[in-house]
Amino acid sequence: MTITPEASRAGGPRGASRRTAPAPPAAGPVVETEYRPRGPLDLRATVLAHRRGPGDPSIVSDGGVIWRAMRTPAGVATIAIAERKDAVKATAWGPGAEWAIAQLPAFCGADDDATGFDASLHPLVADAHRRNPGLRIGRSDLVFDALAGSIMEQKVTGLQAFGAWRRILQWCGERAPGPTPRPMFASPTIDGWRAIPSWTWHRAGLEPPQSRTIVAAAARGASIERALAGASTGSERDRILTSLAGVGLWTSAETRIRALGDPDAVSVGDYHLPHEVGYALTGERTDDDGMLELLAPWTGQRQRAIRLILASGVREPRRGPRLHPEDHRTR
C-alpha cells in the first residue's frame, strides 16, 4: 500500500489498530490441487513452524484449515491447505495462485531428505523420532520474507518481534485475496520494505538497529536472492547472508531454515536454544560451543535433531523471571 502523508504523520496508517480492514482484492481464478505425500506428514507441525506468533496475519489456522497469504514472484496469493485422508487439499487465489500451488509440496516438506540421519545416537532423539514420524522441514522459497522476519527477531523477545511483524504487514503489506476467515496480509515487496519510513518502524515497535538492517538489506534484496539460488552449501549461504551489514550467523540460520528448508542450519547465538539442547541431551544447560559439540554426531542433519529435541517436550526448568519486553515507543 502507498503510505500517504496522513499516514506518515501518524507513524503508520492512521487508526491502524482500530480501522476496518480494506476489502480484499478480486480473487481472480481459483486454482486447486491435491498433494499426496510419499510418507507420513504432520501438516500442522510442518506448516505452522513458519508462523511468527499466534497473531501472524500471513498464516492463520481456522477450523482444520491453514490459510497462508504470501507475496510470490508472480504477485500476492492466498492458499488454503487442509488434510484429507492421505492427501493435502489446497485452493489458491490471486495473481500468484499458480506459483503457490506449485510450491505447496516443498512447503509441506516434500524435498526434505532425511538420508543419513541416525536418531538412535541418543535415546531422547530416538524416542521423539518414533513419536513424530510426520515431522518435516518445509521450505517457503521466499527468501526476503524469511530474512526480514528473522532480522525483526534479533535480540528482542518473541512478543516484541511478533507484534512488529503483525503491524508492519497490516500497515505496509497487501490485503490477501480470497475468502479468508479474517483479514490477512501478505508482506511488502522488496522495494516496499525499503520505503517504510523510520516513524512507521518506531510505531510498529521495532528497534532502530533491526529496522535499519532490513532497509539496508532490501537495497540488495534481489541480488541476495539470486546469489542464494546459486549456493549449494550452508557455508556458502552463510557467507552471502552475513555479507549484509547487521546480519550474523543466527539470522542467516533462521533464514536458511524457513526459506530453504536447510536440515543442517543451527541458530548459533540464540538466547534459549543451547540451554534447551544441553538440558535435553545431558540434563545440564550449555553454551553455543557445547551445543555444537552435542549436535556434531548429526552433522548434515542438525536442524532435524533440534526439531526432534524440541518436539520431545523436555524443557529446562525456569530459573528466574521472564525477560520483560522493553517498549521503546514511549521514549
Order of alpha helices (4+ residues) and beta strands (2+ residues): alpha-beta-alpha-beta-beta-beta-beta-alpha-alpha-alpha-alpha-beta-beta-alpha-alpha-alpha-alpha-alpha-alpha-alpha-alpha-alpha
